[in-house]
């Protein structure tokens, strides 16, 4: 009986335990708590299914990585392999992992019996920056499972830093040359590609793979990577692949790499042309596409040698135009036209003859009536490649000789224009129409030197022939072109009048009459009616260079008996701009004799627009500033720009006493445009503000100037002229410092604004200017204590840009940070200034020393909710290198914990630089989107 009781008790106990377990399981199953705390709790459950689920769900809480990562690392030792896999998978979502993960992950990678665990551990190690991670991954390349080996190789490539170590490179080189897995060899190549441009032994390995690997896919990857190297075997290896590889894709990839090297190696173009000529249709198309990207790079060497290389390349490309392959030839046209475009951008003498031959070959193709129409259209559309707005001069190119004459001896636009005109009468409707469309578009181009105008005049006979074309669209377009040419087409005027009489279709006849009227536009200059003469002058002013033939007649109107006609002529000459430059002397002469104020205003505006800095331009501006008519004086102070001469500055200062309020205000505004361009202006203004009658206009002008003109716009010119900068600083600083002592409201604030920008000139190398500016620093910084908030703010706004006595500036910034409100806008600006000054810490020991005491403050700023403040603190700490060591652990924590990706990146870079100064090429960028003009350098 006792045994029965015991058995029943045990059975009851088992039922109770099982019931409790079931209750827990059911309760957990029904629970809706998906919080982070709940998931962390379940990670320690006695039940494997709960731990598996929690390990997976924790990936959703990546922003809380600091709490999650330690728990997931513990789960990597769980007895259940699925829990371990899920934990390792979630770790990969946590961003950069802390160094504490290294031993755990290394152990899993080395000892875990589960393949999936080892594979995921390798991926996690790729998110570490510790050198030990690479060592563990190199060892794992020998793992018996191919998927683990592949994960290890990929993880080595994912490691941050300057690329794989020598040990890793040696092991990866064996992989790419010996491993039987194509996928693993591919992965190994990608990792080696990180350093293929810097390490010759790696480039040689890649070249060997390109030559020998059995897999076309692997060889293709090797060809892609070899392009990044610059060693002497690069070109021969790619040439061999282009010539001999059995895979069309590998040959095409090699061709793309060779095109990227381009003209720098004389072997490349002949090899590409040979390959294209012998290729099948499909490969030929790909090769032609690559060749279309060929660049006519400027080559070193003697002119005759360079010219021969260019000429050989042009000749090889031109020779391919005999291929019966229109689509390929359409691609070949592109580098031929590019030769002309590059010459037009550079006027490189060695390129002249090759460019001339290349251009002629393209134009010959366009005009060949036996050639494929689609190819001709493709070629004709390359016209845009030689348009001036698409071919600005290359940096450093010498485009004019000592006398200012154009060095362009090809004049590709003119040559092509002649071809377009001949194509107007092509038998092919599409070609003729497209030529007309391009000419009509080009007639609107306002950039027309004299030789281009001559080229247009020479098209008139072809245009007159096209007006009689059997193609209605070509006729209409040709009439529109003639109307656009205006007086430039005067030699066809008589013929066109006869044609207009013969046209029966109303719309076309109206177009012809418009063209006649436009060409004869200059006839109205001789009308007996002054209203017609004035109207004609106005119309001609809108024609641009198309009015150049009637320019003498327009200039003659400056002496017209009617003042309205004279004013209209001057206004039109202003609109003509550079086209009317030959009229400047006549306009200055006319100004001196002109009795009508409105006409004098028109003459003033015209000369000031066309040639303001010339002696004649200065003469007329000075005369206008002292003119008897207030209308003329008003116009003179309202000019858009002024020559920065002492005479102009003195005349504008004198205009501050003008009896007209508007003129005084205009003079003040004009003087602000010369603030930093003429050394007499600032002293004159500092003196003028002492006069109550002048002060209001000057203050308004200065306030408007500093609100709307950037420091770079003010100082761009002076910064390029050391002598002028020195004179400016030496003349300006003493009266500015005197104005700082003024008791008059507003004087000191304007003086601070002017002085603040002057400090930008301290970035130059003139020791005298820097010494004068350094002497002004104490007075400038002291103004931050002003009770006038605008004056104080003006000082604070300049602190980041000051490039003299930086330690004193930094001390001021730190002082202000010590008393500024937490995370205020002012505090953000101060941190911005500090990060700008810190950019000199690497090269200026005094700046470095001044910043070191700020490390505790900077560490506290890392917790700022204002991202700009946080990133500025990171930038300053990075600039201090090892002296910011107390911040390293905090920065490393931020590098994987901070919610903002950019901040994480900056923090990680800063931590590396502190641990290993010089490991990064430059400091982190610091604050983003903060503006503020130029920064201290």
Secondary structure, 3 states (H helix, E strand, C coil): CHHHHHHHHHHHHHHHHHHHHHHHHHHHHHCCCCCHHHHHHHCCCCCHHHHHHHHHHHHHHHHHHHHHHHHHHHHCCCCCHHHHHHHHHHHCCCCCCCCCHHHHHHHHHHHCCCHHHHHHHHHHHCCCCCHHHHHHHHHHCCCCCHHHHHHHHHHHHHCCCCCCCHHHHHHHHHHHHHCCCHHHHHHHHHHHCCCCCCCHHHHHHHHHHHHHCCCHHHHHHHHHHHCCCCCCHHHHHHHHHHHHCCCHHHHHHHHHHHHHHHHHCCHHHHHHHHHHHCCCHHHHHHHHHHHCCCCCCCCCCCHHHHHHHHHHHHHHHHHHHHCCCHHHHHHHHHHHHHHHHHHHHHCCHHHHHHHHHHHHHHHHHHHCCCCCHHHHHHHHHHHHHHCHHHCCCCCCCCCECCCCCECCCCCHHHHHHHHHHHHCCCCCHHHHHHHHHHHHHHCCCCCCCHHHHHHHHCCHHHHHHHHCCCCHHHHHHHHHHHHHHHHHHHHHHHHHHHHHHHCCCHHHHHHHHHHHHHHCHHHHHHCCCHHHHHHHHHHHHCCHHHHHHHHHHHHHHHHCCCHHHHHHHHHHHHHHHHHHHHHHHHHHHHHHHCCCHHHHHHHHHHHHHHHCCCHHHHHHHHHHHCCCCHHHHHHHHCCCCCCCCHHHHHHHHHHCCCCCHHHHHHHHHHHHHCCCCCHHHHHHHHHHCCCHHHHHHHHHHHHHHHHHCCHHHHHHHHHCCHHHHHHHHHHHHHHHHHHHCCCCCCHHHHHHHHHHHHHHHHHCCCHHHHHHHHHHHHHHHHHHHCCCHHHHHHHHHHCCCCCCCHHHHHHHHHHHHHHCCCCCHHHHHHHHHHHHHHHHCCCCHHHHHHHHCCHHHHHHHCCCCCHHHHHHHHHHHHHCHHHHHHHHHHHHHHHHHCCCHHHHHHHHHHHHHHHCCCCCCCCCCCCCCCCCCCCCC
